[in-house]
Structures are given as C-alpha cells and as structure tokens.
C-alpha cells in the first residue's frame, strides 16, 4: 500500500481489488515482489460521510424472551419474539417454550439483548423470511439462572437449515473457560433459492435419560441477529481463482454449500470497534492484546483519509487500516517474529484473512518492507507485498489424537533482502472455521473450567455449594455421554435386527443410502440380480476395499482427479475387476459430491454412462466403486501418452457414444440432468472402446427450457463462459464443454496449455482464429493428416465450432450434435469405401486441403451454411439434406432416421 502526503493530511490509497485473481497471477509469475500502479477511482471522505459502506438488505435484531421492542445502548432497535410477533418461535402445542428474565443480573451486562431469554425443555424453531445470498447469524447468550433453572444444565444443539452450528453446547462451561460474562457466536451461511428464502434456526435440548425436571437439559437463547452481507465478502466470486491452501499445491473455493463460524476478528494495534462502527454489517472488531505473543510498536495515523478503488470499502472499517503492529527499528528483527496465537477446534479447515495497509511515512513504495507469512508453522507466503489490503489463506488444523481444541500460530518474519526495511506489519486479522463434509461447524465444549461461576442468589455461595455446582456439571456431562452410549447401543441392536431380516444379497434402496449400513461386518451387501434403476446402492466394507486394492497400493493407481485417486481392484473373490475412487481429504470435493454421484448414477442406466457398482462410507472414508474401464480415459489416448493414437473413425465413434450419454442425461429423465464437468478425463473407454460418461459429483438437476441459478463449478478450459459470467446453468453449458472435447479430439492437445505461445494457451480461442483464417487443417493432430476425408472434416468442425459459441442460444442441442457426428462418421466411411474401390490394397490418403471458414452468420442460418457444397433444408424441416460434388444425396437425419446406436451397433458387435 502506498502513501502520499499533503499540507492538510496524509492520504493512503487502499487498493481493494480482485485479490483472488491477482493471487492467481502471482502464482503464475512466481511469488516474488512486484510493483504496480495504483489508480484512484473515487474518493470517500471519512469525516463527512455518515452512510456505511454497505447497507444490509436483511437487518434483523431479535431480543428473545420479551414481547416488546427494545432499544440497545447503541440506539439500535431489537424486536421482541412474543406470540404476536412475526418472529415468534414455532413449537409443539404441548411443549411450549417460555419467556424468562435473568435472576442475578450483573450491572455491567447490557440489558438488551441479555436480560431476557427464550427457554425450553423441548425443541423450538425461529423462521426468518430472507432474500437469497450470504447472511451473518449471531447468537447471544448470558448463562445465568432463569426461572430457577440451573445454568449448568443448559446443553443444546443449534441448527441453521442443514448446518449444525452448535452441538451439545454449554454456554455456562464456555463462559467459565473464557472468563466472560456473556457470549456471542457468529456464523455465515448462504441462503439459496431452493430454500424458499427462509432461514430456519432450530434449538434442540440435548437428550436426557431422566424425566425429572431437576436433571433435564434445556435450551435457551437471549438474542439473534440476521444480517446480510455482500456476495463476495467471504464466498468465492464468479471469477475467483481460489484461495491459496497452505502447504498444498491446490487452491480452495468457499462456495454456497459451506458455512463459516467466526473465530476472531481483530483490530491489530488498535482499540475495539463496536458493531455500529463496522462497515454496515454490525460485526465487532476486538483488540488483539489477548492473542499477540510478541512485542512490537504501534504505528497509528488517526487522521488519515482513505481512498478506495475497484470495489466498495466494506472489507474492514477504516480504523482497522489506521492502526497496525510493526516490529519497529530494531537490529534484531531478523531474529524474531510478530506472532499471534489463535485457539481453534481441530479437524476443521480455517480461512485466515490478514489485512494490510502501509501507513508509515518511511515506506514509500511496494516492496520496501518484504516479509514472510507463516500459518500453523507452515509457509503461507514467502514474500508478502502489503500493497494489497487483505490476503486470504486456507489452513487445515489436523487432528492429532483425540478431538478437542488447540492453538495455532500466525507469524510474520522479515525478509533478509539487502537495502530494504527488515520489518513486518499487520493491521487486522479475521479467522473463520469452515463447515466440514457433514455440514457441521460444532466443536466440543472446553474440557476445563478455569473460573467457578457465581451461584444464583437463592443458593449459598459457600464452598460446599460451589462443589455441588461443579459436581452437577460433571453429572450433566456424564449423563449426556451415558445417554449417547445407550442410544448407540440401541441403534446397533436395531441395525443387527434389520440385518437379520435382510439376507445377504439385498440392495439398499436410495432412501436408505443416506443412513449408511453398519460398517462393522466386513462383508458387502450385494446381489447379482437385475440392475434396474430402483435397485440401487451396494455397500462395500472398508475391509473389502483395502483387500481389493492391497491397502491402496500406489502401483494400483489408474488415475487422479479432483475427487482423489482411482485404483484398480478385484472384488467378489477376484472374479470382478473394478475401479475404486477414493476421496482425498484435501480435495475441494467432499460429501456433497459423493452423495450426488451415488444419487445420480443409482437412477441412471445407459450404455454410454459409467456404471456405479457400490460405495463405502466407513471410518471417515468416502469411496465409490465402478465397473472397470479397460482402456482408461479418452484423454490418455490423445496426448502426453505412450498409447497408440486412435484413428479417425475410432475417435468419431467415441465422440458419438459420449454425445449419446449426454443426450440421455438431457432428455431421458423427467427433468434434464446437467453434468457440469464434461471433459476428456471424464469420458471412459471399456474393453470394446465404447465411450461412457463418468464423474457426476458436480451434476445438477435442471429445469425444462429454464436456466438454473447456481454457483459456478467445473473445470477451466471447458467452462461455459456464459455460465461463468451469469451463474445461469443450462444444458447448453454441457454442449460448450463437449465442443471443447471435440476440439481436443481433433487437435490432440489440452484445453488449456500455458507451455505454448500465449495466443495458443486456450484451445477454443486458438481454434476460432484458425477457423477465421482458414488454417484449421494445419493444427490438427499430425497423425490424422491425410486420414480424414474432407467431407467428414467439414461436418465435424462445423459441429465443434457451433458448440463453443459464446451464447448458449446459438449452440445446438446434444441431440443435434449426436446426429451430426453420426453424419460425419457416415461421410468418412463412404469416402473410405470409395477410396478402397480405387486402391484395392487398402492404403489411401486424402490429399485435399482440409479447410473450414466461418462465414460470420448467426443462429440457424449460420449453422446451415458454413460447409462447402450446397446445404439445403429438408422438406420435413427436421433435418438437413447434404449434397456434394459426387452427386450423391444423403438422408435427412430426422427423428425417424439413423441414430447413434444404429451406427455403433455393427462396430460394437464386430469387436465383441
């Protein structure tokens, strides 16, 4: 960040740009220092502006346990949740919650929202009508006695939609542990349109083995906030290239399927910033005093006027950037760090956001103060350039032994570059926990209670009663654990009985797939009965999977992908060869994709779709078992391979088969299914070279003739630009991706290849340029030159070009693509037959120049006129009649004529 001075004030330029995209550029250019110009787009005067940088669409503050609206000390109005309120809780008729007031209020605790509470022995739920998009959820707790209830008996779970925010939570234990009187828990979730724009918050008391009120657990809540936020504040934006994953090569995407929990939000070197002084989202920024381990100096520029550019200034309050911690002028800086310690739950990924603003006058340009960033004792960035306002990192806090909490460290260390300042600086810090694959954010309660809680007024404060309170806590915890053990035993008995009634050889229907079968048996549930769509999931034990893969031996790896490694294995006592795909814990994919794959493939049956045999979900493993494809992926027969090249007719047959599979997805079900990740590595080839579309983890059910709004997912190079730009998903997005596959098949090169000259990086862009200048025949796979009949080439390239048009409305349907590829195969066979009649020894080449010109028309006319020769619409209007200089007329490919199965039948049968 650069600074400049004026007679009246010092001005700091805050460049808040597309940091994710810039991080991607840095990774390309190597993580070295770079300098760039700062352009001032508009100026915001902090002194005169009273409007917050962001105005929340939803701004609901609910004071629970009261029927009246109330004003907090900061003047903000909080609504009541009484029975006449629109926010009144929903509960069972015979298990009503009730309002209560804190019996022993502390004068230092704010009245709103802490002095009243909603309390219940039974489940209750709040329903908030909201717009779609990301929201803050803040829960407020004051763990004291309500209506004579023991504060230590409040153990409960909180859920927001599908997410578990808290489980078996005790505000009493946590308050004692943190030595705080009140608690607030902050979460972020993304409300999607499928949720009907309603946000449900459910409070569930922990189960108890006793019905006596003196030993029953209950739930309570003092206050709730629902506040909207900008779409890209923490969640990945459309053009995001991902967040650097510490100690990993891959990048991470925080998408709409995840929830976050705020761990800390620190104004480093400054004072606490109240919610009303936030950027319009009512977040609280606390001092870093309790987290900073090392010393440092505190540079402050309280009179700075900040200039923001590129996007709105809602990433942090201005005061965060007006103060900082640095190491100061010290000769020993190279021997020490600036270090902060953060307590977290193990077994979760965390988003770490560091805010930087270069405010010291001796630092005049980017790169003057280089330093390294370490997170959890791992290098997050070798050389940081704080010209950027914030930097994001993802770190996984691994479990090392039992579940629990531990501290991790964030450290900044000066670089040793000569003639530069040996120092480091930080202005602000945010740390968020990310939900796991089970949509869970809940961690365990603290193990130790460091400060005894003050007993209620009606109880004695003597040592004896303090001891009783402690005993009550342990009894409560023990009762909860004991009940869970009993519940587990009951479930085991029930499952055992269920297994007794279902003999070996039965399949689990899809509805049972979500309740995973007992993993302890070591035998799979299988059947060699029919493979009808309703006979679905076969469950493999982890023992079987390990045995079939020799404990996931590296020599059995047959592929690698976004989900994880694929292994070759033998099941059923070595009688069946299978492909076993094992989820990598560090993968961006997870439980959602795992379940989607099972759900999709369990109800889809087609010769050109890969067959799902079963799954394993034991001991935290997520494994999918497929029929083994002897010839691997299409990609491994095109480039960077030792495999023999495929001839042109083989390639056409494979493309036709894949098109058939995709057309079935789009048209063969009640609602279209959009694959979303069509690429050459997801087209598999069996022993007879029959193509099968695979990997349905990103698939999504579509709507007839209507786009589906959804977070962008897919693979760069294959991604539909219209979908990437507008988040509007249709079947034409698959058509675009398949068009890229067609170009790969023709040119035998990657969709994206940065090893080539820059104009050739993107295959689609490169092909378009070659089509424009008529040189496409020069860039095809050298092996194919002289082997493609010009007539076949022209039909094929017309199909590929039409598939990769920028606008979906200009692209053909998969049925159109399928039929035209069939026609391209027919043209090739006819040309080969004619050539063989002339040259009976079977050796022939095509010497004509392969050319194709885009004549620049649009829509259907453009599709019908780009081929040389005459192209006439058929009388039926359902197909095309193609004439060529041979004088032959070829049949219209309407719905009653040839299909892909007809064309491929002879080939498949002959290879059988």
C-alpha positions, 0 to 999 in steps of 0.5 A, a space after each residue: 500500500 502506498 502513501 502520499 502526503 499533503 499540507 492538510 493530511 496524509 492520504 493512503 490509497 487502499 487498493 481493494 481489488 480482485 485479490 483472488 485473481 491477482 493471487 492467481 497471477 502471482 502464482 503464475 509469475 512466481 511469488 516474488 515482489 512486484 510493483 504496480 500502479 495504483 489508480 484512484 477511482 473515487 474518493 470517500 471522505 471519512 469525516 463527512 460521510 455518515 452512510 456505511 459502506 454497505 447497507 444490509 438488505 436483511 437487518 434483523 435484531 431479535 431480543 428473545 424472551 420479551 414481547 416488546 421492542 427494545 432499544 440497545 445502548 447503541 440506539 439500535 432497535 431489537 424486536 421482541 419474539 412474543 406470540 404476536 410477533 412475526 418472529 415468534 418461535 414455532 413449537 409443539 402445542 404441548 411443549 411450549 417454550 417460555 419467556 424468562 428474565 435473568 435472576 442475578 443480573 450483573 450491572 455491567 451486562 447490557 440489558 438488551 439483548 441479555 436480560 431476557 431469554 427464550 427457554 425450553 425443555 423441548 425443541 423450538 424453531 425461529 423462521 426468518 423470511 430472507 432474500 437469497 445470498 450470504 447472511 451473518 447469524 449471531 447468537 447471544 447468550 448470558 448463562 445465568 439462572 432463569 426461572 430457577 433453572 440451573 445454568 449448568 444444565 443448559 446443553 443444546 444443539 443449534 441448527 441453521 437449515 442443514 448446518 449444525 452450528 452448535 452441538 451439545 453446547 454449554 454456554 455456562 462451561 464456555 463462559 467459565 473457560 473464557 472468563 466472560 460474562 456473556 457470549 456471542 457466536 457468529 456464523 455465515 451461511 448462504 441462503 439459496 433459492 431452493 430454500 424458499 428464502 427462509 432461514 430456519 434456526 432450530 434449538 434442540 435440548 440435548 437428550 436426557 435419560 431422566 424425566 425429572 425436571 431437576 436433571 433435564 437439559 434445556 435450551 435457551 437463547 437471549 438474542 439473534 441477529 440476521 444480517 446480510 452481507 455482500 456476495 463476495 465478502 467471504 464466498 468465492 466470486 464468479 471469477 475467483 481463482 481460489 484461495 491459496 491452501 497452505 502447504 498444498 499445491 491446490 487452491 480452495 473455493 468457499 462456495 454456497 454449500 459451506 458455512 463459516 463460524 467466526 473465530 476472531 476478528 481483530 483490530 491489530 494495534 488498535 482499540 475495539 470497534 463496536 458493531 455500529 462502527 463496522 462497515 454496515 454489517 454490525 460485526 465487532 472488531 476486538 483488540 488483539 492484546 489477548 492473542 499477540 505473543 510478541 512485542 512490537 510498536 504501534 504505528 497509528 495515523 488517526 487522521 488519515 483519509 482513505 481512498 478506495 478503488 475497484 470495489 466498495 470499502 466494506 472489507 474492514 472499517 477504516 480504523 482497522 487500516 489506521 492502526 497496525 503492529 510493526 516490529 519497529 527499528 530494531 537490529 534484531 528483527 531478523 531474529 524474531 517474529 510478530 506472532 499471534 496465537 489463535 485457539 481453534 477446534 481441530 479437524 476443521 479447515 480455517 480461512 485466515 484473512 490478514 489485512 494490510 495497509 502501509 501507513 508509515 511515512 518511511 515506506 514509500 513504495 511496494 516492496 520496501 518492507 518484504 516479509 514472510 507469512 507463516 500459518 500453523 508453522 507452515 509457509 503461507 507466503 514467502 514474500 508478502 507485498 502489503 500493497 494489497 489490503 487483505 490476503 486470504 489463506 486456507 489452513 487445515 488444523 489436523 487432528 492429532 489424537 483425540 478431538 478437542 481444541 488447540 492453538 495455532 500460530 500466525 507469524 510474520 518474519 522479515 525478509 533478509 533482502 539487502 537495502 530494504 526495511 527488515 520489518 513486518 506489519 499487520 493491521 487486522 486479522 479475521 479467522 473463520 472455521 469452515 463447515 466440514 463434509 457433514 455440514 457441521 461447524 460444532 466443536 466440543 465444549 472446553 474440557 476445563 473450567 478455569 473460573 467457578 461461576 457465581 451461584 444464583 442468589 437463592 443458593 449459598 455461595 459457600 464452598 460446599 455449594 460451589 462443589 455441588 455446582 461443579 459436581 452437577 456439571 460433571 453429572 450433566 456431562 456424564 449423563 449426556 455421554 451415558 445417554 449417547 452410549 445407550 442410544 448407540 447401543 440401541 441403534 446397533 441392536 436395531 441395525 443387527 435386527 434389520 440385518 437379520 431380516 435382510 439376507 445377504 444379497 439385498 440392495 439398499 434402496 436410495 432412501 436408505 443410502 443416506 443412513 449408511 449400513 453398519 460398517 462393522 461386518 466386513 462383508 458387502 451387501 450385494 446381489 447379482 440380480 437385475 440392475 434396474 434403476 430402483 435397485 440401487 446402492 451396494 455397500 462395500 466394507 472398508 475391509 473389502 476395499 483395502 483387500 481389493 486394492 492391497 491397502 491402496 497400493 500406489 502401483 494400483 493407481 489408474 488415475 487422479 482427479 479432483 475427487 482423489 485417486 482411482 485404483 484398480 481392484 478385484 472384488 467378489 473373490 477376484 472374479 470382478 475387476 473394478 475401479 475404486 475412487 477414493 476421496 482425498 481429504 484435501 480435495 475441494 470435493 467432499 460429501 456433497 459430491 459423493 452423495 450426488 454421484 451415488 444419487 445420480 448414477 443409482 437412477 441412471 442406466 445407459 450404455 454410454 454412462 459409467 456404471 456405479 457398482 457400490 460405495 463405502 462410507 466407513 471410518 471417515 472414508 468416502 469411496 465409490 466403486 465402478 465397473 472397470 474401464 479397460 482402456 482408461 480415459 479418452 484423454 490418455 489416448 490423445 496426448 502426453 501418452 505412450 498409447 497408440 493414437 486412435 484413428 479417425 473413425 475410432 475417435 468419431 465413434 467415441 465422440 458419438 457414444 459420449 454425445 449419446 450419454 449426454 443426450 440421455 442425461 438431457 432428455 431421458 429423465 423427467 427433468 434434464 440432468 446437467 453434468 457440469 464437468 464434461 471433459 476428456 478425463 471424464 469420458 471412459 473407454 471399456 474393453 470394446 472402446 465404447 465411450 461412457 460418461 463418468 464423474 457426476 459429483 458436480 451434476 445438477 438437476 435442471 429445469 425444462 427450457 429454464 436456466 438454473 441459478 447456481 454457483 459456478 463449478 467445473 473445470 477451466 478450459 471447458 467452462 461455459 463462459 456464459 455460465 461463468 459470467 451469469 451463474 445461469 446453468 443450462 444444458 447448453 453449458 454441457 454442449 460448450 464443454 463437449 465442443 471443447 472435447 471435440 476440439 481436443 479430439 481433433 487437435 490432440 492437445 489440452 484445453 488449456 496449455 500455458 507451455 505454448 505461445 500465449 495466443 495458443 494457451 486456450 484451445 477454443 480461442 486458438 481454434 476460432 482464429 484458425 477457423 477465421 483464417 482458414 488454417 484449421 487443417 494445419 493444427 490438427 493432430 499430425 497423425 490424422 493428416 491425410 486420414 480424414 476425408 474432407 467431407 467428414 472434416 467439414 461436418 465435424 468442425 462445423 459441429 465443434 465450432 457451433 458448440 463453443 459459441 459464446 451464447 448458449 442460444 446459438 449452440 445446438 442441442 446434444 441431440 443435434 450434435 449426436 446426429 451430426 457426428 453420426 453424419 460425419 462418421 457416415 461421410 468418412 466411411 463412404 469416402 473410405 469405401 470409395 477410396 478402397 474401390 480405387 486402391 484395392 490394397 487398402 492404403 489411401 490418403 486424402 490429399 485435399 486441403 482440409 479447410 473450414 471458414 466461418 462465414 460470420 452468420 448467426 443462429 440457424 442460418 449460420 449453422 446451415 451454411 458454413 460447409 462447402 457444397 450446397 446445404 439445403 433444408 429438408 422438406 420435413 424441416 427436421 433435418 438437413 439434406 447434404 449434397 456434394 460434388 459426387 452427386 450423391 444425396 444423403 438422408 435427412 437425419 430426422 427423428 425417424 432416421 439413423 441414430 447413434 446406436 444404429 451406427 455403433 451397433 455393427 462396430 460394437 458387435 464386430 469387436 465383441 
